[in-house]
Amino acid sequence: DFGFAKRLDHGRKTWTFCGTPEYVAPEVILNKGHDISADYWSLGVLMFELLTGTPPFTGGDPMKTYNIILKGIDAIEFPRSITRNATALIKKLCR
């Protein structure tokens, strides 16, 4: 998805909707405009996937995945194999 990257001035937002469904931040799905926080969200999702082998938000199709994402990171059960510190970091990134 790096082909869609763009530089934003501080305090500015963009409304481009693109990306792999499992990594799309809630503000992108809701078309609220997004900034670097959407990148932090995707980083948190990537960290979860690197630690578990699967992304935290998955559905049978993109719309189901988006609905799961909109429920938030607190609705996701973290495996016991993920440390408390890693869990806290992922949850902070996915806010």
RODO-2510 file (C-alpha; in nm, 4 decimals, decimal comma):
residues 95
     n   res          X          Y          Z
     1     d     0,0000     0,0000     0,0000
     2     f     0,3013     0,2322    -0,0011
     3     g     0,2106     0,3417    -0,3533
     4     f    -0,0748     0,5397    -0,1975
     5     a     0,1501     0,7235     0,0512
     6     k     0,1386     1,1002     0,0677
     7     r     0,2962     1,3641     0,2855
     8     l     0,0601     1,5750     0,4946
     9     d     0,1345     1,9011     0,6674
    10     h     0,0964     1,8959     1,0460
    11     g    -0,2682     1,9201     1,1478
    12     r    -0,3985     1,8330     0,8005
    13     k    -0,6119     1,5320     0,7098
    14     t    -0,6829     1,3322     0,3975
    15     w    -0,9953     1,1443     0,2933
    16     t    -0,8458     0,8870     0,0556
    17     f    -0,9986     0,5413     0,1101
    18     c    -0,7506     0,2719     0,0153
    19     g    -0,5683    -0,0147     0,1762
    20     t    -0,5897    -0,3783     0,2750
    21     p    -0,9154    -0,4252     0,4717
    22     e    -0,7510    -0,5834     0,7791
    23     y    -0,5263    -0,2771     0,8233
    24     v    -0,7746     0,0066     0,7598
    25     a    -0,8261     0,2364     1,0597
    26     p    -1,1786     0,3156     1,1850
    27     e    -1,1543     0,6833     1,0863
    28     v    -1,0805     0,5764     0,7278
    29     i    -1,3790     0,3386     0,7230
    30     l    -1,6051     0,6121     0,8628
    31     n    -1,4669     0,8694     0,6157
    32     k    -1,3894     1,1133     0,8988
    33     g    -1,0606     1,2193     0,7466
    34     h    -0,7374     1,0726     0,8734
    35     d    -0,3800     1,1640     0,9466
    36     i    -0,0729     0,9857     1,0811
    37     s    -0,2882     0,8164     1,3470
    38     a    -0,4154     0,5815     1,0728
    39     d    -0,0532     0,4768     1,0169
    40     y    -0,0111     0,4105     1,3895
    41     w    -0,3256     0,1958     1,3756
    42     s    -0,1822    -0,0094     1,0882
    43     l     0,1459    -0,0494     1,2773
    44     g    -0,0440    -0,1885     1,5768
    45     v    -0,2272    -0,4341     1,3518
    46     l     0,1027    -0,5390     1,1935
    47     m     0,2626    -0,5916     1,5363
    48     f    -0,0299    -0,8117     1,6440
    49     e     0,0037    -1,0142     1,3248
    50     l     0,3802    -1,0531     1,3635
    51     l     0,3308    -1,1843     1,7180
    52     t     0,0373    -1,4168     1,6462
    53     g     0,0526    -1,5042     1,2776
    54     t    -0,2919    -1,3560     1,2061
    55     p    -0,4308    -1,0019     1,1974
    56     p    -0,6572    -0,9062     1,4885
    57     f    -0,9469    -0,8033     1,2649
    58     t    -1,0619    -1,0586     1,0083
    59     g    -1,3973    -1,1375     0,8560
    60     g    -1,5169    -1,3472     0,5660
    61     d    -1,5258    -1,0425     0,3389
    62     p    -1,4154    -0,6767     0,3579
    63     m    -1,7487    -0,5496     0,4975
    64     k    -1,7404    -0,8027     0,7831
    65     t    -1,3801    -0,7063     0,8535
    66     y    -1,4741    -0,3359     0,8638
    67     n    -1,7551    -0,4094     1,1106
    68     i    -1,5133    -0,5967     1,3368
    69     i    -1,2659    -0,3073     1,3172
    70     l    -1,5389    -0,0610     1,4169
    71     k    -1,5960    -0,2591     1,7391
    72     g    -1,2439    -0,1580     1,8417
    73     i    -0,9295    -0,3174     1,9732
    74     d    -1,0849    -0,3810     2,3156
    75     a    -1,3211    -0,6338     2,1545
    76     i    -1,0210    -0,8435     2,0473
    77     e    -0,8977    -1,1245     2,2693
    78     f    -0,5203    -1,1215     2,2924
    79     p    -0,3459    -1,4595     2,3169
    80     r    -0,1697    -1,5243     2,6464
    81     s     0,1564    -1,5584     2,4541
    82     i     0,1620    -1,1812     2,3955
    83     t     0,3273    -0,9997     2,6856
    84     r     0,1464    -0,7322     2,8841
    85     n     0,3819    -0,4666     2,7471
    86     a     0,3229    -0,5726     2,3864
    87     t    -0,0530    -0,5816     2,4454
    88     a    -0,0454    -0,2318     2,5961
    89     l     0,1589    -0,0961     2,3041
    90     i    -0,0692    -0,2510     2,0416
    91     k    -0,3783    -0,1178     2,2195
    92     k    -0,2273     0,2331     2,2338
    93     l    -0,1429     0,2213     1,8642
    94     c    -0,4934     0,0994     1,7763
    95     r    -0,6831     0,3889     1,9386
***
